Amino acid sequence: MATKHLHKYRLKDLARKKGTEPYHVYICTKQDCSHHIRIDLVEGKLAECNRCGEPFVMKLSQLKHGERIVVKPHCKDCTRGTEKNEEKKQDKMSIDELMASILPKGL
């Protein structure tokens, strides 16, 4: 009997034939777990991040990028996005400013 756990999902296409319309579901990749859920029902479900392992709430807006569906869902903290890039730029600017204040001018 399987123990109670947070599901760690991976995208799977359960379409019976190659030429037919895809039937995408997320399946749990944990050992001895046969849980699967349709894409349209994952909104608000608690899952384990595939990158950091922390629990997060799944949202359709995070899982779909246009026509593409994320294969291994991950939390917002592990997403490479514009917010993180801006934070990195701010950190880099503050380091540059620090170096400029430490070093004598003219170098």
ABEGO torsion letter per residue (X at the ends): XBBBBBBBBBBBBABABAABBBBBBBBBABBGBABBBBAAAABGBBBBBAAAGBBBBBBAAAABBEABBBABBBBAAABBBAAAAAAAAAAAAAAAAAAAAABBBGX
